[in-house]
């Protein structure tokens, strides 16, 4: 890509413009090194206008020396000089640094979209552990011992994993060692969170059912072990969302929830696995009439953006690697790194609005939305108007022969009844891809034409074909 094209596209996660070389340039290179790398173009204004920069024989080398002396570990940037509109532009580039974080005068930065953000202490620790391919939950717990974890919970987890076809033996201590839950004879942070005997604040999740933004109808709080919390949170959510029963001919019925339960489970599991358990804030679940908010302490890794999550364009790097690995063998996680895509797919399949993902107050907020009732009502009104027009046209031909009174859709309905005399109106509506109102009107008309007859009540009755 030409330099002109790059400048025309503007600043982004990998590109920054500066009119001159200064400490801001070094901070940006530091931020690039702590994420996915990038380039600073010197001699370009923020709005993409080429201003040019004056450089001497040793100027660029002096800049590179200054970058090296003011960063730790020191950065060695690449430099290239371009001419554009008879003006000089210097491109200083840096790749993602393997051992993070890089600091400038003791401060560490990360690149988020087109700006630099100062890393918090917890983010500095996380990015360092991730670059070493380890995580906080893998370290020894300095505050708890084997006496603080439940043997019964360990044996229960062993049984679940064994039933999933994974060999774990019968020795609990060897089991803990296999999953890095014990190091040098001491339990790790992960072991305590997964199997703790008593409820403690470290895992607190606040649950609430809200009538509006300030009125609370029901609350609960779980401080249990991580494995137990999955079902505890889901049960509270299911208690406060709507469910409809769909009759498919007695005695068969199916349930349809206000939100896809598979997606909600995926969100809850991701909350528990990826939470920053060193943060003082609690996880929070707020249930409203038409939405649910899931808040979790802990931001995304510097190299992953919200856009990356939406596009499934990232490599999974769990904050808590040991817990994530354990949940995977318990089949609580299907496949690490695909959760967001599956959540979006579930909502698409149910024709629901896509969830919203955003960073807020040092954490991640996922908001899921129920069906838009106003749109449903509007579509129903449209269907009724369409059906009235259809019915008017059919009425005009009411005196014709039977085979001329019915159209292809009517024939399809009759055929469905012949194939399954217990078929429900909702099933017919779904198959012929019409809403319930026009479907009911068509069936009523077929009754009036003495083509079909309903024997028995709506529930438990059946269709009788009078004429074919």
N, C-alpha and C positions, 0 to 999 in steps of 0.2 A: 504494500500500500504506500502511495506517495505521501510525502510530508504535507502537501496541500490537503489531501483527503483526510488525514489524521486531524489536522487543525480544524477542518470544516465540521467534523463530527463532534468536536467539543470535548470538554473534560469528562472523565468517567472514572471507573474504578482503577484503570490502568494508566491514565493520562492526566497530567497536570500542566498548566501553563503558568509561567512566571516571566515578568519583564526583566528581572535582574537576578543575579545570584545572591542569596542571603541565607540566614539560618532556617527560614521557612522551607527552602529547597531541601536542606539536610533532613528536616523533620518529615517531609514528604517521602524522601527516599527511604527513611527509616520505616515509615508506615507501609510502603510498598514491600520492603524486605520482610516485614512481619505478616504479610498476607500473601498475595499471589505475584508480587513483582510489578514493575511498571516503569514509566519514563516521564521525566520532567523536561519540558521544552522551554528553554530560556530564550527570551526575545519575543514572547507572545503574550498579549494581554488576556485577562480573564474571559473576555467575550470573543476571543479568537482572532483579534486583529494583530497582524505581524508588525511589531515595533522594531525588531532587530536588537542586537546587543554588540557592543564594541569589545573585541578581544585582542589581546596582544599575543606574542609568541609563547609566553609562559602562562597565560591566564588560565587556560583549561587545566593545566597540570597543577596550578596552585589551588584551584577549586577541588580537584580530586584529593590533594593532600589534606585540605581542610576537612573534607568529608570523612576521610580516614581517621584524622586525629580527634574528631568530635563524636564519633560513634563507638559503641562498645557492645559486642565485639566489633572491631573496625570493619567498615564497608569499603569495598573496592568497586566503584561504579564504572560503567562503560561510558565513553564519551564519543560523540560524533558531531561534526560541524556541517550544517546545511546552508545553502544559499537559496533564498526565496524572495522574489521581488527585489533583487539586488541587495537584500539585507541578510545578515548572518543570524542563524539560529543554532543554539547548542542543545543537543539532546543528551541528557544524563540518565542512564538506565541502570536498573538493578533487578536481579532475580530474587525469587523468594528464598530467604536464608534458611538453611537446613536446621540449625539449632537456634531456636527463638527464645526470648525476644531480643531484638536489637534496641539499644537505647541511645538517646541524645541528651547529654548532660543529666543522666539519671532518669530521664522520662522515656516512656515507651508509647508508641502510637500504632494505630491500625488504620487501614484504608477502608472506609465505608462509602460506597458509591463514589461521589466526586469530592469527598472531604476527608480530613484526618481527624481521628478521635483519640484522646488520651486514654490509655489502658488503665483500668483500676488494678488494685493489688491482686484481687482474685483472678482477674483476666491474665495478668502477668504470670501467675502461678500456673493457670490452665494451659496457656500457650507453651510454656516451657515443658510441662509434663507431656503434652501432646507431641511436641517435637522429639521427645525422648521415647515416644511410643509407649507411654505409661500414663497412669491417672491417679488422682488422689485416693480413690477407693481401694487401690492396690497396696497402700502403705499401712503399716501397723497402726492400730488404734491405740493412742497413748492413754486413753481414759477408761478403757474397758478390757475385760478379760473373758476367758472361756466361761466363767461363772455368770456372765451377763447375757449369754445366748442360750437358746432353748434346744435341747437334744431332740425333743419331740418334733419341733419344726424342721430340724435338719433331716430327721428320718422321713418325715412326710415329703420333703423336697426330693430326697433320694428316690422314693417310691415313684413319684411323678416322672422324674427323668428316666428311671428304669423302664417304666411303661411306655416311654417314647422311643424305646429301642436303643438306649445308650447305656453301656456297661459302666456301673459305678461301684460295684462291689458291695460289701456289707459293713465296712469299717468307716464310721463317721469321720474319724480324723484323716484317713487317707482320702476320703471324699472331699473334705475341706482343702486339703493340700492340692488335689487335682485341679480345683477351680481357683487356686491362688487366694483362698480365703484364710489361710494360715501362713505366716512367714516367720521363720526362725522360732517356731513354737508359740507365736502370739497371733491373735486374731487380727484381721485387717479391718479397715473401716467398712468395707463391703460386707464382711461376715456379720458385723454387729447390726448393720441396717437391715440385712436380710433375715436374721434369726433372733433379734433381741427379745428378751423375755417379757419386758414390761413396756408400756406405752411411754414414749419420751418426746420432747419438743422437737428433736432433730428432724422428724419426718412429718410434722403436723401439716395437715391439709384441711383448710376451711371450706365448708360446703354450705350453700345457701340457696333457698328458693325465694325469689324476689317478685313482689307484685308490681313494683316499679323500681326506679333507681334508688329509692330510699326506704321503701316499706318492705320488710322481710316477713315472709309467711312461715318459713321453717328453716332451721339451722342444724348443723351437725359438725363434728370435728373428729378426724381420725389421726391417731398418733402411733399406729400399730407398725409392724414390720412391713417392708415393701411388698412382699408377696401377697399378704392379706389385704393390703390397701387397694389392689386392683379391683377386686370384687366389691369391697366396701364402697368405693367411690361410684362404681357402676350401678350398684343397687340404689344409692341415693338418687342418682340421675334418673334411673328408670321409674322411681317412685313419683317423680315430679314432671314427667313428660307424657304426652298423650299416646294412646295406643288404640287402634281400631281392629275389630275382628271382621274378617272377610269370610262369608259363608260360601262354600263351594259345593253345596249339596250335602245334606245331612249324612253322616255326622262330621264331615271334614270342615275345618276352619283354619284359616291362617291369620297370623298377627302382622300388622304393619305399624311400625313405630313412627313417631313424629320426626325422628332423625334415624339414619342407618346405624344400628347398634354396633356393627363391625367397625365403622369409622370412629364412633365414640370410644370403643375399647382401644383402638389404635392410639387415639389422642391421650387417653388416660395412661396407658403403658409408657408412651413416650415421655409424658410428664414425669413419671416416677423414675424412669431410667436416666433421663438426661438432666434432672434437677441438680442445681448446685447446692449440695447439702452443707456447705460452709457458710452460705448466706443466712442472714438473720431473718429474712422474710419467709413467710409461709406460702405454700402453693394454695391457690384459691379457685373454686369452681362456683360460678354464679349462674343460676338458672332463671331465665325470664320467660314471659309468655311466648315470645317468638325467637329467642336466641339463647345460646349458652356461651359463657366466657370462661376459658381455661387459662389461668395465669400461672406461670412457673418461674421461679428465680433462676437466673443464669442466662447470659446472652449467647448468641451464636459464636462459633469459633471465628476469628478474624478473617479467615479465608473463605467463609461461606456467607452469602447474602440472602435476604428474603427472596430475591429474584432467582437465585440458584435453587432454593427449595421448590419454588413454583415450577421451575423448568426441569426439576430432577437432575440438575447439573452440578453434582457435588459428590465427593468421596466421603463416605461415612467415617466420622472420627468421634466416637462417643465420649462425652465428658467422663462417664464412669464405665470404663472398659470392662472391668471385672463383673459388675452388675449386668451390663448389657450381654456379655457372654453367657452368664448364668440364666438370664431370662430367655435367651435364645434356645438353650437346651431344654428349658421347661415349656417350650412352645408358646410362651407369652409374646415373643417377638417372632414373626414369620421369617423375616430376612432383614438383617441390619442394613439401613440405608435406603429402604424403599417405602418407609411408612407414610411420608407425605404424599407420594404419588397414589398410594392405595386409598388414603383418606379422600383425596380429590376425586378418584374414580368412583368411590361409593356414593358421593353426593351427586355426581353426574348421572349415575345409573338411576337414582331416585328423582331426577329432575329438580333438584333443590339448588338454591344459590350456593356458589362455592364459598368455602370458609375464608375468613380474613386472618392473615398472619402479620403481626407487627411487634416491634420491640417497644417496651414500656417499662419504666422504673427498674432498670437493671435486670429485666427478664423478658420472656416471650409470652405474648397473648394470642391465643387462637380463639376466634369467635365463629361459631357455626350458627346458621340461620334456618328457621323453619320455612315452610311454604308461605308464599305471599298470599294471604287471604283475599286481599283486594283484587289481585290479578285473577284468582280463581273465580270470584264473583263476576268480574268483568267478562271472563271467557265464557262463563255459564250464560250470561245475558246474550252474548254473541251467538252461542249455540242455539239458544231459544229462538232468536230472530231467524237464524238460518233454517231451523226446523220448521218454523211457521211458514216460511216461503216454500219449503219442500212440500209441506202438508197441503198448502193451497194448490200447488201444481198437481198433486195427486188427486185432490178432491175434484179437480176439473175433469178427471178421467174416470170418475167413480162408476160410471155406467158402462164402461168397457168390460171385456171378458176378464176372468180372473188372472190369466197369464199376462194380461196387459196392465193389470192393476199393481203388480209388484215389480220392483226393479231389482238390480243385481244385489244390493245390500239386503233387501227383504229375502231374496232367495238364499243369501248366505246365512241369515238368521234362522230360516226354516231348516236349512241343512244342518246347522249346529244343533238344533233341537232334535232332529232325527237321529243324529249321532249320539247325543247324550240328553235324554229327556229330563234329567235332573239339573241341567246347566242353569246357573244363576244369571240374572240380568247384568251384574257387574262383570262376570266372565264374558258374556256376549259383548258388552260395551268395550271391553279391553281388546277382544279379538277383532271386532269390526272397526276399531280405532275411531269410535264416536263417543261423545260424553254421554252421561246417564240420561239426561233429559230427552234428546232426540231418539235414543235407543228405546226408552219407555214409550214414547209416542208411536214409534214404528210398531212395537209389539202390540200396543192398544189397538192400532188400526188393523193389524192382522187378525186380532180377535174379532173386531167388528165385521170384518170381511168373512168371518166364519172359516178362516183357514187354520187357526190354531185355537186351542182351549187350554186354560190352566185348571188342572185338577188338584184340589187341595189348597192349603195355605201357601203363602210365600216361602215359609220355612217348612221343608219336608214334602212339598207338593212336586208335581211334575207336569211337563208339557205333553199335550196330545195333538197330533196333526190330523185335522179334519179332512183337508183336501191337499193334494200335492200338485 
